[in-house]
Amino acid sequence: MRNRYRSSTLVWILLAINVALFIATAARPDIGNYLAMTKPITDSHYWTILSAMFVHASFVHIFFNMLNLYFLGTFCLQLVERKWFLLIYFIGGIVGNLMFLAIGPMFSAAVGASGAIFALGGLLAVMRPKLRILFYFFIPMPLWLGITIAFVLTAFVAGIAWQAHLGGIIVGLIVGFILRRRERQSYQQSGYYHW
């Protein structure tokens, strides 16, 4: 049986990049403006579809995103291989940003890792839906319900790009269904889970 424990090094690397860029953009706001994604995309640069995932608008913004990245990311790495983790994270973030470009308000800008983080949440909601969590350390509930509540609540907060959250969670759900099916097939064949 393969060791299901995965190193959380990738999560710490992502955390470090986000925090380093937050410090840099706090000192030099022009860097943040250069990396932020704007709509229409022609008003910025196309690489901002990726770079905007590492920029945050405020301390509260990065604090909650990094808190969720730590908990969801470390748990994801116990379930899936590193390549799947990176694939889900980056595709979720990119699709989230594309979703914002498609249905977000015109002449606006978006930053943050939320699309990528919601992709991890979507994956976990499918692969381990009944896992009990403490929603922000206080309210016990199944993981799938916590992810759903987080998505719904943020959809009604002004200034939050719920469109990016939607794109990310769709990616996570799709990949989650694929990996859960493969997980069940592996278990049926050998009696062990291999993810």
PyMOL commands that set and color helices and strands:
alter all, ss='L'
color gray80, all
select helices_A, chain A and resi 9-27+29-35+41-43+48-54+59-79+82-103+114-127+143-155+162-190
alter helices_A, ss='H'
color red, helices_A
select strands_A, chain A and resi 37-39+108-110+132-135+139-142
alter strands_A, ss='S'
color yellow, strands_A
deselect
rebuild
show_as cartoon
